[in-house]
């Protein structure tokens, strides 16, 4: 089972738009996907116990899609440093 936790203090909602890097946003997205994977695993086990093949197939497809998303995010995060610098910081929440 995959378990991901964010380190550091709890997030505070900024009163003004925050400036974030593209890689920072990708990292947050990756953590969200990894957290959802743990939930899928629990539901897949329950669907297996309940012998519900339709629900089981649906949950496995959702998990497969998350694997595809995770692979894409990791690929973007592994870009060489020179390629990352081509993307300026963006203002989020504007």
C-alpha positions in Angstrom: 0.0 0.0 0.0 1.3 3.4 -0.9 1.3 6.0 1.8 2.4 9.6 1.2 2.5 12.4 3.7 3.5 16.0 3.2 6.2 17.2 5.5 6.3 20.5 7.4 3.6 22.6 9.0 0.0 22.5 7.9 -0.8 24.5 4.9 -2.3 27.9 5.4 -4.7 29.5 2.9 -2.9 32.6 1.6 -4.8 35.8 1.7 -3.1 36.9 -1.5 -2.1 34.9 -4.6 1.0 32.8 -4.0 3.9 32.6 -6.4 4.7 29.0 -7.1 7.0 27.2 -9.5 5.8 24.8 -12.0 7.8 22.0 -10.3 6.2 22.9 -7.0 2.7 22.5 -8.5 3.7 19.2 -10.1 5.0 17.9 -6.8 1.8 18.8 -5.0 -0.2 17.1 -7.8 2.0 14.0 -7.5 1.4 13.8 -3.7 -2.4 14.1 -4.2 -2.3 11.2 -6.7 -0.3 9.1 -4.4 -2.7 9.8 -1.5 -5.6 8.7 -3.6 -3.9 5.5 -4.6 -4.1 4.3 -1.0 -7.8 4.8 -1.0 -8.2 2.8 -4.2 -6.3 -0.1 -2.7 -8.6 -0.2 0.3 -11.7 -0.1 -2.0 -10.3 -2.7 -4.3 -9.8 -5.1 -1.4 -13.4 -4.5 -0.3 -14.7 -5.1 -3.8 -12.7 -8.3 -3.9 -14.2 -9.5 -0.6 -17.7 -8.5 -1.8 -17.1 -10.3 -5.1 -18.2 -7.3 -7.1 -16.4 -7.7 -10.5 -17.9 -4.6 -12.1 -16.8 -2.3 -9.2 -13.4 -4.1 -9.1 -12.8 -3.4 -12.8 -13.8 0.2 -12.4 -11.5 0.8 -9.4 -8.6 -0.9 -11.1 -9.1 1.3 -14.1 -9.1 4.4 -11.9 -5.9 3.2 -10.3 -4.3 2.5 -13.8 -5.1 6.1 -14.8 -3.4 7.4 -11.7 -0.3 5.3 -12.6 -0.3 7.0 -16.0 -0.7 10.4 -14.4 2.1 9.7 -11.9 4.4 8.5 -14.7 3.8 11.7 -16.6 4.4 14.0 -13.6 7.6 12.1 -12.7 8.8 12.5 -16.3 8.2 16.2 -16.1 10.0 16.5 -12.8 13.0 14.7 -14.1 13.6 17.2 -16.9 17.2 18.4 -17.1 17.6 21.6 -15.1 18.2 23.7 -18.2 14.8 22.7 -19.6 13.1 23.6 -16.3 14.5 27.1 -16.4 12.7 27.8 -19.6 9.4 28.0 -17.6 9.1 31.2 -15.6 7.4 31.1 -12.2 3.7 31.6 -12.6 1.3 33.4 -10.3 -1.2 30.9 -9.0 -4.7 32.0 -8.0 -4.7 35.2 -10.2 
